[in-house]
Every structure is written in structure tokens, then in C-alpha cells.
Amino acid sequence: MKLFGRKKGRKISSKKINLINNFLPTISLNKKFIFNQILSSKKKKFLEIGFGHGENLIKLSRDRPDWVFLGVEYFINGVASILDKINSEKIKNIFILHGDGREFLEKLPKNSINESCILFPDPWHKSRHSERRIVQKNFINTLSKVMKKDSSLHMSSDDPVAQEWILKCFIFNDCYEWNIKSVDECYNKPVIFEETKYMKKSILENRNSMWFKFKNIKES
Ligand SMILES: C[S@@+](CC[C@H](N)C(=O)[O-])C[C@H]1O[C@@H](n2cnc3c(N)ncnc32)[C@H](O)[C@@H]1O
């Protein structure tokens, strides 16, 4: 699968390079034995695709010490940031894949994920770039298969084109139900999440974010 977007940003410090070389392999979902061990664990599993700098996974892992967290990100600077936090806070329940979330989904067993999120996915708001958006029919069908029935998928976006695209893709997909009690919910960050670096910038630039919660109603 072709990857779009940034794989690398600013120069990474030698401390973080050391973490990528020596610490990442100890929590990497690319290692078969780690992947098998995590997926066969009885603990509840939360998956985040495109975690950016990892602020949400860090918060969730503190709030839910009895869960395991699987994070996928292909931007190496983001991976380096979360490794730094996991290492300094000695967090034991976050596991990372440096790679493509779409390929990772194909490897996950059916019914293995209890909750997931994709927050502020790259919008690709020009219609000629629509195929670059992570939310596509096949992708959300695969996500439905790996998620348990009745589990929740959280999404957000600060881009009007992406908001409409996300809503349309999920509303017209019979694997999901839009879980919403009042319109207000769409405009407020759920308390389980953190204000990330990306979100702070978006607030500063006066963009209005929308938050969606979809229930996976299909039995896989
Ligand atoms: C706009 S940023 C948002 C980051 C974070 N979710 C947040 O809310 O702060 C989108 C992130 O998704 C990542 N991403 C995009 N497509 C991805 C893919 N196929 N697999 C893994 N990560 C992906 C990008 O590298 C980027 O870090």
C-alpha cells in the first residue's frame, strides 16, 4: 500500500535515536512474539491508528492500567516522542508499531479489539486526493472485523471536508451505527482524550473540531 504524508520531520535527538534502536524493539508489535503475546492476552485492547506524538495513548494507559494499548504511527518523530514518554514514565501497557495502520489491521485477528480511535486523520481535503484518506470503505470494513461487536470507534476532525467524508462513510456503512445522544457531543472532546499538540494548534488557528463515536454493530 502506498503511504502518503510525512514519514520524517525535524532532526531526531541522539537520545531518541537510541530509544528507536534499543527500546522500540522491546515493545514493537513488529516482533512476532510480542504481537502474539499481546493478542493472546485476556486484557482488553485499545487500538489507536495515527497516534501522532502519542499524548492520548499516554493518558489512556494511565487511566486504564488494566488494558493494553496498541499504537500505530508511521511518522518516526512521533514514534520517538512516545518512546521517550513510555520510557521515562516506565509505562508497561503500551505497544507500538512503526508502520502503516492499514497493513496492521490486515494482520489483526477478528474480534480482537475492544475500543479504537483515529483522531484528526490527515484530511486530504482536495477531492483529487480523496483516495489518500485513511477512511475508505475497505478500511472501515476491515476495522469492523477486528473490533468486537458493540465496541466503539472514536474519530475526530477539524476539517469540514474530512468531517463530511467521515460521516458519510460511516453512516452509509451497515457495519456501524452513529452513537450520538445530542448534537453537543459532536463539538466537545470526550474526556477520555487529551488535548494533543495537533489539537492545540487547531484551536489556535480557530478551526472547529468535530468528534464522532461509531458503534460496531456487525458480528464478524
Ligand atoms: C494530523 S495527525 C494527528 C495525530 C494525532 N492523532 C492527534 O490527534 O494529535 C495524523 C497522523 O496520522 C498518521 N498517519 C496517517 N496515515 C497513517 C497510516 N496509514 N498508518 C499510521 N499512521 C498514519 C500521520 O503520520 C500523522 O501523525
The ligand as a MOL file (V3000), in Angstrom:
LIG
                    3D

  0  0  0     0  0            999 V3000
M  V30 BEGIN CTAB
M  V30 COUNTS 27 29 0 0 0
M  V30 BEGIN ATOM
M  V30 1 C -2.9840 15.0760 11.7010 0
M  V30 2 S -2.0380 13.9310 12.5610 0 CHG=1
M  V30 3 C -2.9780 13.6560 14.0750 0
M  V30 4 C -2.1710 12.9970 15.1420 0
M  V30 5 C -2.9270 12.5650 16.4050 0
M  V30 6 N -3.9150 11.5630 16.0930 0
M  V30 7 C -3.5730 13.7260 17.1330 0
M  V30 8 O -4.8020 13.7460 17.2460 0
M  V30 9 O -2.8320 14.5950 17.6110 0 CHG=-1
M  V30 10 C -2.3590 12.4180 11.6600 0
M  V30 11 C -1.3650 11.3270 11.9720 0
M  V30 12 O -1.7640 10.1070 11.3580 0
M  V30 13 C -0.5930 9.4580 10.8920 0
M  V30 14 N -1.0000 8.5050 9.8410 0
M  V30 15 C -1.6180 8.8350 8.6820 0
M  V30 16 N -1.8620 7.7170 7.9570 0
M  V30 17 C -1.3860 6.6670 8.6860 0
M  V30 18 C -1.3140 5.2720 8.4530 0
M  V30 19 N -1.7890 4.7220 7.3310 0
M  V30 20 N -0.7500 4.4890 9.4000 0
M  V30 21 C -0.2340 5.0500 10.5390 0
M  V30 22 N -0.2720 6.3650 10.8080 0
M  V30 23 C -0.8290 7.1770 9.8940 0
M  V30 24 C 0.2950 10.5760 10.4160 0
M  V30 25 O 1.6580 10.2060 10.3520 0
M  V30 26 C 0.0370 11.6420 11.4900 0
M  V30 27 O 0.9320 11.5270 12.5710 0
M  V30 END ATOM
M  V30 BEGIN BOND
M  V30 1 1 1 2
M  V30 2 1 2 3
M  V30 3 1 2 10
M  V30 4 1 3 4
M  V30 5 1 4 5
M  V30 6 1 5 6
M  V30 7 1 5 7
M  V30 8 2 7 8
M  V30 9 1 7 9
M  V30 10 1 10 11
M  V30 11 1 11 12
M  V30 12 1 11 26
M  V30 13 1 12 13
M  V30 14 1 13 14
M  V30 15 1 13 24
M  V30 16 1 14 15
M  V30 17 1 14 23
M  V30 18 2 15 16
M  V30 19 1 16 17
M  V30 20 1 17 18
M  V30 21 2 17 23
M  V30 22 1 18 19
M  V30 23 2 18 20
M  V30 24 1 20 21
M  V30 25 2 21 22
M  V30 26 1 22 23
M  V30 27 1 24 25
M  V30 28 1 24 26
M  V30 29 1 26 27
M  V30 END BOND
M  V30 END CTAB
M  END
